[in-house]
Amino acid sequence: MINEPVVDKLVEKLGTPGNPASRYALCVVVAKRARQIIDQEQSQGITQLPGDVKEIALACQEIISGKLTMVKD
């Protein structure tokens, strides 16, 4: 289970100041990014991320750091 970062902070960071993202949108964005990370690992022959970090946790860290944002189509 992911306790850090807090889900509320992830939702707040993913949305815009006037329009926060929903928890559903957070799940979709994190799942898509985690799948991208897994695909990259497999194509590069990496069996485990450094520091034994899970792909979902890495995607959440990318949201908090501002590297990953949500764009509505």
Backbone bond lengths (Angstrom), bond angles and torsions (degrees), N, CA, C in turn:
res aa  C-N    CA-C-N  psi(-1)  N-CA   C-N-CA  omega(-1)  CA-C   N-CA-C  phi
1 M - - - 1.443 - - 1.525 108.57 -
2 I 1.320 114.88 141.09 1.457 120.41 179.82 1.522 108.67 -94.42
3 N 1.318 116.13 117.41 1.460 121.55 178.08 1.512 111.68 -104.27
4 E 1.291 117.12 -22.32 1.448 122.63 -177.36 1.508 107.47 -131.96
5 P 1.257 123.60 125.52 1.456 127.89 -0.88 1.528 112.04 -75.56
6 V 1.291 115.89 159.10 1.456 122.77 -178.15 1.535 109.30 -69.43
7 V 1.326 116.18 140.12 1.458 122.11 -176.52 1.526 111.58 -57.31
8 D 1.301 117.96 -40.48 1.466 120.89 -179.95 1.529 111.43 -60.90
9 K 1.325 117.01 -38.50 1.462 120.45 177.98 1.527 110.87 -69.28
10 L 1.329 116.78 -36.34 1.461 120.55 177.29 1.523 110.61 -64.15
11 V 1.331 116.81 -44.76 1.466 121.54 179.25 1.523 109.84 -62.26
12 E 1.311 116.20 -43.23 1.467 121.26 -179.43 1.531 110.62 -64.39
13 K 1.309 116.73 -43.55 1.461 121.98 -178.12 1.527 111.49 -69.58
14 L 1.319 117.64 -34.37 1.456 122.15 -177.36 1.519 112.24 -72.60
15 G 1.315 117.13 -33.37 1.465 120.90 -179.10 1.512 111.52 -86.83
16 T 1.316 114.46 -172.38 1.460 120.75 175.99 1.529 107.79 -100.61
17 P 1.331 118.11 163.58 1.470 119.34 -177.56 1.523 114.12 -55.55
18 G 1.305 118.58 -38.22 1.455 120.76 -179.11 1.515 113.76 -89.75
19 N 1.329 116.58 -14.76 1.454 120.92 -174.62 1.530 110.11 -139.62
20 P 1.331 118.54 86.56 1.454 120.30 -178.93 1.526 111.12 -67.45
21 A 1.316 115.86 151.68 1.464 121.36 177.51 1.523 109.65 -73.63
22 S 1.298 116.46 158.87 1.462 120.57 176.47 1.529 109.24 -88.66
23 R 1.307 115.77 165.15 1.468 119.64 177.03 1.519 110.52 -65.62
24 Y 1.328 116.21 -33.44 1.461 120.27 176.91 1.527 110.23 -62.96
25 A 1.327 117.09 -45.76 1.464 121.04 178.44 1.520 110.68 -60.78
26 L 1.328 116.51 -40.04 1.461 120.73 176.86 1.526 110.73 -59.33
27 C 1.319 116.92 -45.65 1.469 121.01 179.51 1.518 111.49 -60.88
28 V 1.320 116.66 -42.45 1.465 120.82 -179.16 1.527 110.96 -65.31
29 V 1.329 116.77 -46.71 1.459 121.13 -178.68 1.529 110.74 -63.65
30 V 1.322 117.20 -45.48 1.465 120.79 -179.15 1.533 110.70 -65.25
31 A 1.320 117.08 -41.12 1.464 120.19 -179.91 1.526 111.62 -64.96
32 K 1.336 116.87 -42.00 1.463 119.74 178.79 1.525 111.35 -64.80
33 R 1.320 116.31 -42.55 1.474 119.35 179.98 1.522 110.98 -67.78
34 A 1.320 117.49 -38.97 1.467 120.67 178.25 1.529 109.86 -62.29
35 R 1.327 117.63 -40.49 1.461 121.47 177.57 1.528 110.84 -63.72
36 Q 1.338 117.59 -39.33 1.464 120.90 176.74 1.518 111.02 -62.57
37 I 1.319 116.57 -42.26 1.460 121.26 179.40 1.528 110.28 -63.32
38 I 1.322 116.81 -43.95 1.466 121.09 178.96 1.523 110.31 -61.98
39 D 1.327 117.21 -43.98 1.461 120.74 179.07 1.525 111.33 -62.53
40 Q 1.334 117.24 -40.04 1.463 121.00 177.26 1.523 110.95 -63.77
41 E 1.326 116.48 -42.37 1.462 120.73 178.49 1.523 110.91 -59.76
42 Q 1.326 116.28 -45.62 1.452 120.68 -177.38 1.522 111.54 -66.73
43 S 1.335 117.52 -38.54 1.461 119.79 -179.47 1.527 112.07 -70.91
44 Q 1.330 117.30 -26.82 1.456 121.81 179.76 1.521 112.51 -95.37
45 G 1.313 117.21 -3.08 1.459 120.86 179.31 1.515 114.48 75.92
46 I 1.306 117.08 20.77 1.469 121.61 178.75 1.527 107.83 -83.88
47 T 1.322 116.68 130.09 1.460 120.00 -179.88 1.516 112.95 -96.65
48 Q 1.344 116.87 -20.79 1.462 119.61 -178.23 1.519 109.13 -154.37
49 L 1.319 116.56 139.15 1.460 120.99 177.67 1.521 110.27 -70.99
50 P 1.331 117.15 150.28 1.467 119.36 177.20 1.526 111.78 -59.63
51 G 1.292 116.68 139.48 1.455 121.59 179.02 1.508 113.85 77.22
52 D 1.329 116.60 11.94 1.465 122.25 178.63 1.531 111.71 55.98
53 V 1.334 116.17 39.93 1.460 122.45 179.37 1.523 108.67 -87.44
54 K 1.302 117.33 136.51 1.461 122.40 177.21 1.534 109.41 -80.08
55 E 1.311 115.14 154.82 1.455 120.98 -176.50 1.534 112.06 -62.81
56 I 1.307 117.24 -39.01 1.471 120.63 179.54 1.526 110.40 -66.37
57 A 1.309 117.19 -40.51 1.468 120.53 178.50 1.527 110.28 -64.75
58 L 1.325 116.72 -38.27 1.463 120.48 178.40 1.526 110.72 -65.08
59 A 1.331 117.15 -41.61 1.465 120.87 177.58 1.530 110.34 -62.05
60 C 1.313 117.57 -41.05 1.475 121.09 178.05 1.523 111.13 -64.75
61 Q 1.322 116.94 -39.85 1.459 120.55 177.47 1.526 111.09 -64.14
62 E 1.332 116.72 -35.70 1.458 120.45 177.72 1.529 111.45 -66.31
63 I 1.313 117.74 -34.87 1.470 120.73 177.24 1.523 110.03 -66.60
64 I 1.319 116.76 -47.53 1.464 121.04 -179.16 1.532 111.42 -61.70
65 S 1.332 116.39 -39.42 1.459 119.35 -178.51 1.527 113.40 -77.54
66 G 1.337 117.37 -10.41 1.444 121.30 178.30 1.519 113.93 91.87
67 K 1.317 118.30 2.57 1.459 121.74 178.94 1.514 112.52 -74.04
68 L 1.318 117.22 -24.95 1.466 122.66 -176.46 1.519 109.15 -120.96
69 T 1.319 115.87 125.87 1.461 121.34 178.90 1.523 109.53 -128.82
70 M 1.303 116.04 169.56 1.456 121.67 179.62 1.526 108.25 -110.05
71 V 1.345 114.39 134.10 1.459 120.38 177.04 1.513 106.93 -122.66
72 K 1.331 115.96 125.20 1.464 119.74 178.39 1.519 109.11 -84.89
73 D 1.328 115.44 137.49 1.464 120.69 178.77 1.498 111.18 -85.22
